């Protein structure tokens, strides 16, 4: 009599850790440290930049919303043109995001299905704004004092104080994000301290 082979154990569902932070907080640096530690990280903003160029249906929807000039003569998404259009128009920005976010969601779900680690990280600036934290196992906030963030962005992007302040004021207040986050990494010191704090949080997550 041939014995039947036992059914394979079902794979445990991959746990998603959301990682976020306002402009100049250092969330991208923290995400890179996490990636270096061996955890897959989905960089939402970077993926979105690819998707708006690679998804024909999304391209057409954006052109219908913002006009043909939203893509340049070479057929690439014109971030500066689009940014200028939506910067002072909150309603238009919401409409644009309502097109891009679902496409990113589909891309993320496909990416998660291809991972083999117990934990994966999703980096996004709007984790709490879109309530994406509700679909995450845990959430990590990277934050810093407003003055630190202002100076970093001014130095990095060659922007004026007023330009950076305007962007910061349009984002969810840090105090509100702190209340929602499961883990908070403060980035007011140097890179060594930031890396050390990141690894402390990683150790706590791995122990869950």
C-alpha positions as a Markdown table, in Angstrom:
| # | Residue | x | y | z |
|---|---|---|---|---|
| 1 | Unk | 0.0 | 0.0 | 0.0 |
| 2 | Unk | 1.4 | 3.4 | -1.0 |
| 3 | Unk | 1.3 | 5.9 | 1.8 |
| 4 | Unk | 0.1 | 9.3 | 0.8 |
| 5 | Unk | 2.5 | 12.2 | 1.4 |
| 6 | Unk | 1.3 | 14.6 | 4.1 |
| 7 | Unk | 0.0 | 17.9 | 2.9 |
| 8 | Unk | 2.6 | 20.7 | 3.2 |
| 9 | Unk | 2.3 | 23.0 | 6.1 |
| 10 | Unk | 0.5 | 26.3 | 5.0 |
| 11 | Unk | 3.0 | 29.1 | 4.7 |
| 12 | Unk | 2.5 | 31.7 | 7.5 |
| 13 | Unk | 1.2 | 34.9 | 6.3 |
| 14 | Unk | 3.9 | 37.5 | 5.7 |
| 15 | Unk | 3.7 | 40.3 | 8.3 |
| 16 | Unk | 3.8 | 43.8 | 6.9 |
| 17 | Unk | 5.5 | 46.6 | 8.9 |
| 18 | Unk | 4.6 | 50.1 | 7.8 |
| 19 | Unk | 7.4 | 52.7 | 8.0 |
| 20 | Unk | 6.7 | 56.4 | 7.7 |
| 21 | Unk | 7.9 | 59.9 | 8.5 |
| 22 | Unk | 7.4 | 63.4 | 7.4 |
| 23 | Unk | 9.7 | 65.3 | 5.0 |
| 24 | Unk | 13.2 | 65.5 | 6.3 |
| 25 | Unk | 12.6 | 62.9 | 9.0 |
| 26 | Unk | 15.1 | 60.4 | 7.7 |
| 27 | Unk | 12.7 | 57.6 | 6.9 |
| 28 | Unk | 14.5 | 56.7 | 3.7 |
| 29 | Unk | 17.8 | 56.3 | 5.6 |
| 30 | Unk | 16.1 | 54.1 | 8.2 |
| 31 | Unk | 14.5 | 52.0 | 5.4 |
| 32 | Unk | 18.0 | 51.5 | 3.9 |
| 33 | Unk | 19.3 | 50.3 | 7.2 |
| 34 | Unk | 16.5 | 47.9 | 7.4 |
| 35 | Unk | 17.2 | 46.6 | 3.9 |
| 36 | Unk | 20.9 | 46.2 | 4.8 |
| 37 | Unk | 19.8 | 44.1 | 7.8 |
| 38 | Unk | 18.2 | 41.6 | 5.3 |
| 39 | Unk | 14.6 | 42.7 | 5.3 |
| 40 | Unk | 12.7 | 43.4 | 2.0 |
| 41 | Unk | 11.6 | 47.0 | 1.8 |
| 42 | Unk | 9.0 | 48.3 | -0.6 |
| 43 | Unk | 9.7 | 52.0 | -1.4 |
| 44 | Unk | 6.3 | 53.3 | -2.3 |
| 45 | Unk | 7.4 | 56.6 | -3.7 |
| 46 | Unk | 10.1 | 55.1 | -5.9 |
| 47 | Unk | 7.7 | 52.4 | -7.2 |
| 48 | Unk | 5.0 | 55.0 | -7.9 |
| 49 | Unk | 7.5 | 56.9 | -10.1 |
| 50 | Unk | 8.0 | 53.7 | -12.1 |
| 51 | Unk | 4.3 | 52.8 | -12.2 |
| 52 | Unk | 3.2 | 56.2 | -13.7 |
| 53 | Unk | 5.5 | 55.5 | -16.6 |
| 54 | Unk | 4.8 | 51.8 | -17.1 |
| 55 | Unk | 1.1 | 51.5 | -16.6 |
| 56 | Unk | -0.7 | 52.5 | -19.9 |
| 57 | Unk | -4.2 | 52.7 | -18.2 |
| 58 | Unk | -2.9 | 54.9 | -15.5 |
| 59 | Unk | -1.1 | 57.1 | -18.0 |
| 60 | Unk | -4.4 | 57.6 | -19.8 |
| 61 | Unk | -6.3 | 58.4 | -16.6 |
| 62 | Unk | -3.6 | 61.0 | -15.6 |
| 63 | Unk | -3.7 | 62.7 | -19.0 |
| 64 | Unk | -7.5 | 62.9 | -18.8 |
| 65 | Unk | -7.3 | 64.5 | -15.4 |
| 66 | Unk | -4.3 | 66.8 | -15.9 |
| 67 | Unk | -3.9 | 67.1 | -19.7 |
| 68 | Unk | -1.4 | 65.8 | -22.2 |
| 69 | Unk | 1.4 | 68.0 | -20.8 |
| 70 | Unk | 1.5 | 65.7 | -17.7 |
| 71 | Unk | 3.8 | 63.6 | -19.8 |
| 72 | Unk | 6.7 | 65.1 | -21.7 |
| 73 | Unk | 7.6 | 64.7 | -25.4 |
| 74 | Unk | 9.5 | 61.5 | -24.6 |
| 75 | Unk | 6.4 | 60.0 | -23.0 |
| 76 | Unk | 7.7 | 60.3 | -19.4 |
| 77 | Unk | 5.7 | 61.6 | -16.5 |
| 78 | Unk | 6.5 | 65.3 | -15.9 |
| 79 | Unk | 6.8 | 65.5 | -12.1 |
| 80 | Unk | 7.5 | 69.2 | -12.1 |
| 81 | Unk | 4.6 | 70.1 | -14.3 |
| 82 | Unk | 2.2 | 67.9 | -12.3 |
| 83 | Unk | 3.7 | 69.1 | -9.0 |
| 84 | Unk | 3.1 | 72.8 | -10.0 |
| 85 | Unk | -0.5 | 72.0 | -10.9 |
| 86 | Unk | -1.5 | 70.2 | -7.7 |
| 87 | Unk | 0.6 | 72.1 | -5.2 |
| 88 | Unk | -2.0 | 74.7 | -4.5 |
| 89 | Unk | -5.0 | 72.7 | -5.5 |
| 90 | Unk | -5.9 | 70.2 | -2.8 |
| 91 | Unk | -8.9 | 68.8 | -4.7 |
| 92 | Unk | -6.8 | 68.1 | -7.8 |
| 93 | Unk | -4.2 | 66.4 | -5.7 |
| 94 | Unk | -6.8 | 64.1 | -4.1 |
| 95 | Unk | -8.1 | 63.2 | -7.6 |
| 96 | Unk | -4.5 | 62.4 | -8.7 |
| 97 | Unk | -3.8 | 60.3 | -5.7 |
| 98 | Unk | -7.1 | 58.4 | -6.2 |
| 99 | Unk | -5.6 | 57.2 | -9.5 |
| 100 | Unk | -2.1 | 56.5 | -8.4 |
| 101 | Unk | -2.7 | 54.9 | -5.0 |
| 102 | Unk | -4.8 | 51.9 | -6.2 |
| 103 | Unk | -2.1 | 51.1 | -8.8 |
| 104 | Unk | 0.6 | 51.2 | -6.1 |
| 105 | Unk | -1.6 | 49.0 | -3.9 |
| 106 | Unk | -1.8 | 46.3 | -6.6 |
| 107 | Unk | 1.9 | 46.5 | -7.3 |
| 108 | Unk | 2.6 | 46.2 | -3.5 |
| 109 | Unk | 0.4 | 43.1 | -3.1 |
| 110 | Unk | 2.2 | 41.4 | -6.0 |
| 111 | Unk | 5.5 | 42.3 | -4.5 |
| 112 | Unk | 4.5 | 40.9 | -1.1 |
| 113 | Unk | 3.4 | 37.6 | -2.7 |
| 114 | Unk | 7.0 | 37.2 | -4.1 |
| 115 | Unk | 8.7 | 37.6 | -0.7 |
| 116 | Unk | 9.9 | 34.7 | 1.5 |
| 117 | Unk | 10.7 | 36.5 | 4.8 |
| 118 | Unk | 8.5 | 36.6 | 7.9 |
| 119 | Unk | 8.5 | 40.4 | 7.9 |
| 120 | Unk | 8.4 | 42.9 | 5.1 |
| 121 | Unk | 8.5 | 46.7 | 5.3 |
| 122 | Unk | 6.4 | 49.2 | 3.4 |
| 123 | Unk | 7.9 | 52.7 | 3.3 |
| 124 | Unk | 5.3 | 55.4 | 2.6 |
| 125 | Unk | 5.0 | 59.0 | 3.6 |
| 126 | Unk | 1.2 | 58.7 | 4.0 |
| 127 | Unk | 0.9 | 55.6 | 6.1 |
| 128 | Unk | -1.4 | 57.2 | 8.7 |
| 129 | Unk | -3.1 | 59.7 | 6.3 |
| 130 | Unk | -4.5 | 56.8 | 4.2 |
| 131 | Unk | -5.0 | 54.6 | 7.2 |
| 132 | Unk | -2.6 | 52.0 | 5.7 |
| 133 | Unk | -1.4 | 51.3 | 9.2 |
| 134 | Unk | -4.7 | 49.4 | 9.7 |
| 135 | Unk | -3.5 | 46.7 | 7.2 |
| 136 | Unk | -0.1 | 46.5 | 8.8 |
| 137 | Unk | 1.1 | 44.2 | 11.6 |
| 138 | Unk | 3.0 | 47.1 | 13.2 |
| 139 | Unk | 4.0 | 50.6 | 12.3 |
| 140 | Unk | 7.3 | 52.5 | 12.7 |
| 141 | Unk | 7.5 | 56.3 | 12.7 |
| 142 | Unk | 10.8 | 58.1 | 12.0 |
| 143 | Unk | 10.6 | 61.7 | 13.4 |
| 144 | Unk | 12.7 | 64.6 | 14.3 |
| 145 | Unk | 12.4 | 68.2 | 15.6 |
| 146 | Unk | 10.9 | 70.6 | 13.1 |
| 147 | Unk | 14.1 | 72.7 | 13.0 |
| 148 | Unk | 16.2 | 69.6 | 12.2 |
| 149 | Unk | 13.8 | 68.6 | 9.4 |
| 150 | Unk | 13.7 | 72.1 | 8.0 |
| 151 | Unk | 17.4 | 72.4 | 7.8 |
| 152 | Unk | 17.9 | 69.0 | 6.2 |
| 153 | Unk | 15.4 | 69.6 | 3.4 |
| 154 | Unk | 16.7 | 73.1 | 2.8 |
| 155 | Unk | 20.3 | 71.8 | 2.5 |
| 156 | Unk | 19.2 | 68.7 | 0.5 |
| 157 | Unk | 16.8 | 70.2 | -2.0 |
| 158 | Unk | 18.0 | 73.7 | -2.1 |
| 159 | Unk | 14.6 | 75.0 | -1.0 |
| 160 | Unk | 13.8 | 78.1 | 1.0 |
| 161 | Unk | 12.6 | 78.1 | 4.6 |
| 162 | Unk | 9.1 | 79.1 | 3.4 |
| 163 | Unk | 8.9 | 76.4 | 0.8 |
| 164 | Unk | 9.8 | 73.6 | 3.3 |
| 165 | Unk | 7.5 | 75.0 | 6.0 |
| 166 | Unk | 4.6 | 75.0 | 3.5 |
| 167 | Unk | 5.2 | 71.3 | 2.7 |
| 168 | Unk | 5.5 | 70.5 | 6.4 |
| 169 | Unk | 2.3 | 72.3 | 7.3 |
| 170 | Unk | 0.4 | 70.3 | 4.7 |
| 171 | Unk | 1.5 | 67.0 | 6.3 |
| 172 | Unk | -0.1 | 65.3 | 9.3 |
| 173 | Unk | 1.4 | 66.9 | 12.6 |
| 174 | Unk | 4.1 | 64.8 | 14.1 |
| 175 | Unk | 2.4 | 64.6 | 17.5 |
| 176 | Unk | -0.6 | 62.9 | 15.9 |
| 177 | Unk | 1.7 | 60.4 | 14.1 |
| 178 | Unk | 3.5 | 59.6 | 17.4 |
| 179 | Unk | 0.2 | 58.6 | 19.0 |
| 180 | Unk | -0.6 | 56.2 | 16.1 |
| 181 | Unk | 2.8 | 54.5 | 15.8 |
| 182 | Unk | 3.8 | 51.3 | 17.5 |
| 183 | Unk | 7.5 | 52.3 | 17.4 |
| 184 | Unk | 9.0 | 55.7 | 17.2 |
| 185 | Unk | 12.6 | 56.4 | 16.0 |
| 186 | Unk | 13.9 | 59.8 | 16.9 |
| 187 | Unk | 16.4 | 61.2 | 14.4 |
| 188 | Unk | 17.8 | 64.4 | 16.1 |
| 189 | Unk | 21.4 | 63.2 | 16.4 |
| 190 | Unk | 23.9 | 61.7 | 13.8 |
| 191 | Unk | 23.7 | 58.7 | 11.5 |
| 192 | Unk | 25.4 | 56.3 | 14.0 |
| 193 | Unk | 22.8 | 57.0 | 16.6 |
| 194 | Unk | 20.0 | 56.6 | 14.0 |
| 195 | Unk | 21.4 | 53.3 | 12.9 |
| 196 | Unk | 21.6 | 52.1 | 16.5 |
| 197 | Unk | 18.0 | 53.1 | 17.2 |
| 198 | Unk | 16.9 | 51.4 | 14.0 |
| 199 | Unk | 18.5 | 48.1 | 15.0 |
| 200 | Unk | 16.9 | 48.3 | 18.5 |
| 201 | Unk | 13.5 | 48.5 | 16.9 |
| 202 | Unk | 14.3 | 45.7 | 14.5 |
| 203 | Unk | 15.4 | 43.5 | 17.4 |
| 204 | Unk | 12.0 | 44.1 | 19.1 |
| 205 | Unk | 10.1 | 43.3 | 15.9 |
| 206 | Unk | 12.1 | 40.1 | 15.3 |
| 207 | Unk | 11.2 | 39.0 | 18.9 |
| 208 | Unk | 7.4 | 39.2 | 18.2 |
